[in-house]
Amino acid sequence: MENPEEKIKEILALALEIDASKIDENSSQESISEWDSLNHLKLISELEKAFNLKLTLREITDAITFSNIANIIKNK
């Protein structure tokens, strides 16, 4: 199976319409100006489709950094 971190990076780049090279494990809503509330919803939708899961409201609100997203996906 593909490395989940690489897949998350691809999804982030796609949802935020930025280059994947701008994303690392320290990326967050604060460090990426394109990561606004609308793009966050796009990101959540893409993550749920790609990993075939449903995030809880708590997980959605916690998914504001790359490392948090990776941990949430790993724990599903």
VENJO-V798755 format. One record per residue. RES is the residue in three letters. SS is DSSP state (hx for helix, st for strand, lp for the rest). OMEGA is omega in degrees with one decimal (* if undefined). Layout:
# VENJO-V798755
res=RES ss=SS omega=OMEGA
res=RES ss=SS omega=OMEGA
This chain:
# VENJO-V798755
res=MET ss=lp omega=179.1
res=GLU ss=lp omega=176.5
res=ASN ss=lp omega=-177.3
res=PRO ss=hx omega=179.6
res=GLU ss=hx omega=178.9
res=GLU ss=hx omega=179.1
res=LYS ss=hx omega=178.0
res=ILE ss=hx omega=179.5
res=LYS ss=hx omega=177.8
res=GLU ss=hx omega=-178.7
res=ILE ss=hx omega=176.4
res=LEU ss=hx omega=-179.2
res=ALA ss=hx omega=-179.7
res=LEU ss=hx omega=-176.2
res=ALA ss=hx omega=-177.3
res=LEU ss=hx omega=-179.6
res=GLU ss=lp omega=176.1
res=ILE ss=lp omega=178.5
res=ASP ss=lp omega=-178.4
res=ALA ss=hx omega=179.9
res=SER ss=hx omega=178.3
res=LYS ss=hx omega=-174.5
res=ILE ss=lp omega=173.0
res=ASP ss=lp omega=-175.3
res=GLU ss=lp omega=178.4
res=ASN ss=lp omega=-178.7
res=SER ss=lp omega=-179.1
res=SER ss=st omega=176.0
res=GLN ss=lp omega=-178.5
res=GLU ss=lp omega=-176.4
res=SER ss=lp omega=-179.3
res=ILE ss=lp omega=-174.5
res=SER ss=lp omega=-180.0
res=GLU ss=lp omega=-176.6
res=TRP ss=lp omega=178.6
res=ASP ss=lp omega=-174.9
res=SER ss=hx omega=179.4
res=LEU ss=hx omega=178.7
res=ASN ss=hx omega=175.8
res=HIS ss=hx omega=177.9
res=LEU ss=hx omega=175.5
res=LYS ss=hx omega=-179.9
res=LEU ss=hx omega=-179.8
res=ILE ss=hx omega=179.5
res=SER ss=hx omega=-179.9
res=GLU ss=hx omega=177.9
res=LEU ss=hx omega=-179.9
res=GLU ss=hx omega=178.5
res=LYS ss=hx omega=-174.3
res=ALA ss=hx omega=-177.1
res=PHE ss=hx omega=177.6
res=ASN ss=lp omega=179.7
res=LEU ss=lp omega=178.6
res=LYS ss=lp omega=180.0
res=LEU ss=lp omega=175.8
res=THR ss=lp omega=177.8
res=LEU ss=hx omega=178.5
res=ARG ss=hx omega=-179.9
res=GLU ss=hx omega=179.4
res=ILE ss=hx omega=-179.7
res=THR ss=hx omega=178.0
res=ASP ss=hx omega=-174.0
res=ALA ss=lp omega=-177.2
res=ILE ss=lp omega=172.5
res=THR ss=st omega=178.7
res=PHE ss=hx omega=-176.8
res=SER ss=hx omega=175.9
res=ASN ss=hx omega=179.4
res=ILE ss=hx omega=179.7
res=ALA ss=hx omega=178.9
res=ASN ss=hx omega=179.2
res=ILE ss=hx omega=-179.2
res=ILE ss=hx omega=-179.5
res=LYS ss=hx omega=-176.7
res=ASN ss=lp omega=180.0
res=LYS ss=lp omega=*
